């Protein structure tokens, strides 16, 4: 008897990470392209407000944002 093989595929996704200056491990992350561009049209209203807040608070509440690669595994 043969069992169906399961293949795992990996996809890279990028996110723009605004790290909190005061709370270790806290911050905001937003989906972006490899250059760090966020599509504001794809954000929810709350997401847009959080993104604009994080951008406005760079140096006060958040560090300069960095682009992180997020590896997504999918079984096929």
C-alpha positions in Angstrom: 0.0 0.0 0.0 1.3 3.4 -0.9 0.5 6.5 1.0 0.1 9.8 -0.6 3.3 11.9 -0.2 3.0 15.2 1.4 5.2 18.0 0.1 6.0 21.1 2.0 6.5 24.3 0.0 7.9 27.4 1.4 6.9 30.9 0.4 8.7 34.1 1.5 6.6 37.1 2.7 8.0 40.4 3.9 6.9 42.6 6.7 7.9 46.0 7.9 8.7 45.8 11.6 8.4 48.8 13.9 10.2 47.6 17.1 9.1 49.3 20.4 11.9 51.3 22.1 10.5 50.6 25.5 8.8 47.1 25.5 11.0 44.2 24.5 9.4 42.1 21.8 6.6 44.5 21.2 5.9 46.6 18.1 3.9 46.7 14.9 4.4 44.6 11.8 2.8 45.3 8.4 2.9 43.3 5.2 5.1 44.9 2.6 7.2 44.2 -0.5 11.0 43.4 -0.4 11.8 47.1 -0.4 9.6 47.8 2.6 6.7 49.5 0.8 3.4 49.0 2.5 0.2 49.0 0.4 -2.1 51.2 2.4 -5.0 50.3 0.2 -4.8 46.7 1.5 -4.8 47.7 5.2 -7.9 47.8 7.3 -8.9 51.2 8.7 -7.4 50.2 12.1 -4.3 48.9 10.3 -3.9 52.2 8.4 -4.2 54.2 11.7 -1.6 51.9 13.4 0.8 52.2 10.4 0.5 56.0 10.3 0.9 56.2 14.1 4.0 53.9 14.0 5.6 56.1 11.2 4.9 59.3 13.2 6.4 57.9 16.4 9.8 56.7 14.9 12.4 57.8 17.4 9.9 58.5 20.1 8.1 55.1 20.6 9.5 53.0 17.8 12.9 52.3 16.3 13.5 52.9 12.6 11.6 50.1 10.8 13.3 47.1 9.3 12.1 44.6 6.6 11.9 41.1 7.9 11.4 37.9 5.9 8.7 35.7 7.1 8.9 32.1 5.9 5.5 30.4 5.3 5.3 26.7 5.0 2.4 25.1 3.2 1.6 21.4 2.8 0.6 20.3 -0.6 
